[in-house]
């Protein structure tokens, strides 16, 4: 087991950054996960408290449809061709713990998988033929066919899998395995085998891959930090202080920036070239989910303790 020692970074004097919130979109109660359609014309937000997913036109910034029939939806992933939406439900008290499959041609529910497995993070492979599901209980990452009847193809054992990110070349799947304190697990997508585990100083909630350089970023909920891991050899980790518990993390596809939703009602802005927090943006209220458009011009940020989505000009 390789342990990555944190390298503290002094972030005591991070300036505020003025950002422009260009729209407040009313959705359902307790919105959490946010994903964008590959064509950029639609956004989807999981409304955990309303048992629904809102569909948003990104041109008009209006809700055009509400997908119902779900139970406490939290995590979202979309097929690379935009044909299907995958909704991870993680209900209170164990209610309706499964991944629902939504046909986006008519927005009908066409199937489920990972029943009673407490699904958390979701990710597809580049071709869209496999959906990976981080199942916290009993503890594994499942690889499922995205073709009906959605059989399980492989099981990668974990202790408490909570979230996933696919490398940009599709050859590696990175998984957070949280168990006192936690590990970054590297999975080979060809063999569906865990090929290495790397101990982390904190328990992470989310992770994402830098589109510009070989790095994976992890938001550490227990430590108010973000860890940066070099994925070439996993021998170096830098830890950035971000003032409060971080939730979702997302990269700007065209700019050297990443954004982190913080419990203290701010977004942290990370300069990914210099690997430091460059600013924090105030003006939010319990931001939780986060997605950035392909042109890097806007972010969609969910307001968990309310019922709206912010649209932010970046």
C-alpha positions in Angstrom: 0.0 0.0 0.0 1.4 3.4 -0.9 0.7 6.3 1.4 0.7 9.8 -0.1 1.9 12.4 2.5 0.0 15.7 2.3 2.0 18.8 1.5 0.2 21.7 3.2 -0.2 24.9 1.3 -0.6 28.3 3.0 -4.0 29.6 1.9 -4.6 32.1 4.7 -5.0 35.1 2.5 -7.1 33.9 -0.5 -9.0 36.9 -2.1 -12.7 36.9 -2.9 -13.5 36.7 -6.6 -16.5 38.5 -7.9 -18.7 36.2 -10.0 -21.9 36.9 -11.8 -24.9 34.7 -11.1 -26.9 35.0 -14.3 -29.9 32.9 -13.4 -31.7 31.2 -10.5 -33.7 28.3 -11.8 -36.4 26.9 -9.6 -36.2 23.1 -9.4 -37.3 20.5 -6.8 -36.4 20.3 -3.1 -32.8 19.5 -2.1 -31.1 19.5 -5.5 -27.8 17.7 -5.5 -26.2 16.0 -8.5 -25.9 18.0 -11.8 -24.9 16.7 -15.2 -24.9 18.3 -18.7 -26.1 16.6 -21.9 -23.3 16.0 -24.3 -24.8 18.4 -26.8 -24.7 21.1 -24.1 -28.4 22.1 -24.7 -29.8 20.4 -21.5 -28.8 20.2 -17.9 -30.2 17.6 -15.4 -30.4 18.1 -11.6 -31.3 15.4 -9.1 -33.9 16.7 -6.6 -33.3 14.4 -3.6 -36.2 15.9 -1.5 -38.7 15.9 -4.4 -38.0 12.4 -5.7 -37.4 13.8 -9.2 -34.9 15.1 -11.8 -35.4 18.5 -13.4 -34.6 18.9 -17.1 -33.3 22.4 -17.9 -32.9 24.1 -21.3 -29.5 25.8 -21.1 -30.4 28.4 -23.6 -33.5 29.7 -21.9 -32.4 28.6 -18.4 -36.0 27.2 -17.9 -37.2 23.8 -16.6 -38.7 22.0 -19.5 -39.6 18.7 -17.9 -39.6 16.9 -14.6 -38.8 13.2 -14.5 -40.7 11.6 -11.6 -41.1 8.1 -10.2 -37.7 8.2 -8.4 -36.9 7.8 -4.7 -34.3 10.2 -3.2 -32.2 10.6 -6.4 -28.7 11.9 -5.6 -26.1 10.8 -8.2 -26.3 11.3 -12.0 -24.4 10.1 -15.0 -25.3 10.4 -18.7 -24.5 8.1 -21.6 -21.9 9.6 -23.9 -24.4 9.6 -26.8 -27.0 11.4 -24.6 -29.5 8.5 -25.0 -29.9 7.5 -21.3 -29.6 9.1 -17.9 -28.5 7.0 -14.9 -29.9 8.1 -11.5 -28.4 6.8 -8.3 -31.0 6.7 -5.5 -29.8 6.5 -1.9 -32.9 6.8 0.2 -33.1 7.6 3.9 -33.3 4.4 5.9 -32.3 2.3 3.0 -35.4 3.1 0.9 -35.1 2.4 -2.8 -31.4 2.0 -3.1 -30.8 1.4 -6.8 -29.7 3.0 -10.1 -32.7 3.9 -12.3 -32.2 4.1 -16.1 -34.1 6.8 -17.9 -34.6 6.8 -21.7 -34.0 10.4 -22.7 -36.0 10.0 -25.9 -39.3 9.9 -24.0 -38.0 10.3 -20.4 -39.4 7.0 -19.3 -37.9 4.7 -16.7 -36.7 1.6 -18.6 -34.8 -0.4 -15.9 -32.8 -0.6 -12.7 -29.6 -2.1 -11.6 -27.5 -2.3 -8.4 -30.7 -2.9 -6.4 -30.2 -2.7 -2.6 -26.5 -1.9 -3.0 -26.5 1.7 -1.7 -25.2 3.2 -4.9 -23.1 6.4 -4.8 -20.9 7.7 -7.6 -21.6 6.7 -11.2 -19.4 6.8 -14.3 -19.6 5.3 -17.8 -16.7 4.1 -20.0 -15.8 6.2 -23.1 -17.9 4.0 -25.4 -20.9 4.0 -23.0 -21.1 0.2 -23.0 -20.4 0.0 -19.3 -21.8 1.8 -16.3 -19.6 1.8 -13.2 -21.4 2.1 -9.8 -19.7 2.8 -6.5 -21.8 0.7 -4.1 -21.1 1.6 -0.4 -22.9 -1.5 0.9 -21.7 -4.2 0.9 -18.7 -2.4 -0.5 -17.6 -2.7 -4.2 -17.5 -1.1 -7.6 -19.8 -2.8 -10.0 -19.4 -2.8 -13.8 -22.8 -3.2 -15.5 -23.7 -3.5 -19.1 -25.7 -0.6 -20.4 -27.7 -2.9 -22.7 -30.9 -4.5 -21.3 -31.2 -6.5 -19.1 -28.1 -4.7 -17.7 -26.2 -7.6 -16.3 -23.3 -7.1 -13.8 -20.1 -7.8 -15.7 -17.5 -7.5 -12.8 -17.2 -6.7 -9.1 -14.2 -4.8 -7.7 -14.1 -5.3 -4.0 -13.9 -2.2 -1.7 -14.6 -1.4 1.9 -16.9 1.6 1.3 -16.9 2.9 -2.3 -18.3 6.4 -2.5 -17.3 8.0 -5.8 -15.7 7.5 -9.2 -13.9 9.3 -12.0 -12.7 7.9 -15.4 -9.4 9.0 -16.8 -9.5 10.9 -20.0 -8.1 8.1 -22.0 -10.5 5.7 -20.5 -7.9 3.2 -19.3 -8.2 3.9 -15.6 -11.1 4.3 -13.2 -10.3 6.1 -10.0 -12.4 5.2 -6.9 -12.7 6.7 -3.4 -12.8 3.9 -0.8 -13.5 5.5 2.5 -12.5 3.5 5.5 -10.4 5.1 8.3 -9.4 7.3 6.7 -9.6 6.3 3.0 -7.9 5.2 -0.2 -7.6 6.2 -3.8 -8.1 2.9 -5.7 -6.8 2.6 -9.3 -8.8 0.2 -11.5 -7.7 -1.1 -14.9 -10.8 -0.8 -17.1 -9.6 -3.5 -19.5 -9.4 -6.2 -16.8 -11.7 -4.6 -14.2 -9.0 -5.3 -11.6 -7.8 -2.9 -8.8 -4.1 -2.5 -9.7 -3.1 -0.2 -6.8 -4.4 1.4 -3.6 -3.0 4.7 -2.2 -3.7 5.8 1.3 -5.1 9.3 1.8 -4.9 11.4 5.0 -8.6 12.2 4.9 -12.0 10.8 3.8 -12.9 12.2 0.4 -16.4 12.9 -1.0 -15.8 13.7 -4.7 -13.0 13.4 -7.2 -12.3 14.6 -10.8 -9.5 14.3 -13.4 -7.7 17.4 -14.6 -8.3 17.6 -18.4 -5.0 19.4 -19.0 -2.4 17.4 -17.0 -2.0 14.0 -15.2 -3.7 14.8 -12.0 -6.7 13.7 -10.0 -8.2 16.0 -7.4 -10.1 14.8 -4.3 -12.4 16.9 -2.1 -11.7 15.8 1.5 -14.8 16.3 3.6 -13.2 15.6 6.9 -10.2 17.8 6.4 -11.5 20.9 4.7 -8.9 20.2 2.0 -8.4 19.2 -1.6 -5.8 16.6 -2.4 -3.9 16.7 -5.8 -2.5 13.4 -6.9 0.0 12.9 -9.8 -1.4 9.9 -11.7 1.9 9.1 -13.5 3.3 7.4 -10.4 1.0 8.3 -7.4 4.2 9.3 -5.5 3.2 12.9 -4.8 0.2 14.6 -3.3 -0.4 18.2 -2.6 -3.1 19.3 -0.1 -4.8 22.7 -0.5 -6.8 24.2 2.4 -10.2 25.4 1.2 -11.7 26.9 4.4 -14.6 24.5 4.8 -15.9 21.0 4.0 -15.7 20.6 0.2 -18.4 18.8 -1.8 -18.4 18.5 -5.6 -15.4 19.4 -7.7 -15.3 20.2 -11.4 -12.8 21.4 -13.9 -13.0 24.1 -16.6 -12.4 22.3 -19.9 -10.7 25.2 -21.5 -9.2 27.2 -18.6 -6.6 26.1 -16.0 -9.2 26.2 -13.2 -11.2 23.9 -11.0 -14.1 24.8 -8.8 -15.1 23.3 -5.5 -18.5 23.7 -3.8 -17.9 24.5 -0.1 -20.0 24.1 3.0 -19.4 27.7 4.0 -21.6 29.0 1.1 -18.7 29.7 -1.3 -17.0 28.2 -4.4 -13.2 27.8 -4.2 -11.4 28.6 -7.4 -8.2 26.6 -7.9 -5.4 27.6 -10.3 -4.6 24.2 -11.7 -1.4 25.3 -13.4 0.2 26.5 -10.1 -1.9 24.1 -8.0 -3.1 26.7 -5.5 -6.4 28.2 -4.4 -6.5 31.5 -6.3 -9.9 32.8 -4.9 -13.1 32.0 -3.3 -16.5 33.2 -4.6 -19.2 34.2 -2.0 -22.9 34.5 -2.6 -24.1 30.9 -2.5 -26.2 28.9 0.1 -25.1 25.3 0.7 -23.8 24.7 -2.8 -23.5 20.9 -3.4 -23.5 19.7 -7.0 -21.5 21.4 -9.8 -21.1 21.1 -13.6 -19.2 23.2 -16.1 -20.2 23.7 -19.7 -17.9 22.4 -22.5 -16.9 25.9 -23.5 -16.0 26.8 -19.9 -18.2 29.9 -19.8 -20.8 28.8 -17.2 -21.2 26.6 -14.2 -24.4 25.1 -12.8 -24.5 24.9 -9.0 -27.2 23.2 -7.0 -28.5 24.6 -3.7 -29.1 21.6 -1.4 -31.0 23.4 1.3 -33.2 25.2 -1.1 -34.9 24.4 -4.4 -33.0 26.2 -7.1 -30.0 25.9 -9.3 -27.6 28.8 -9.9 -26.2 29.5 -13.3 -22.8 31.2 -12.9 -20.8 33.1 -15.5 -17.2 32.0 -15.2 
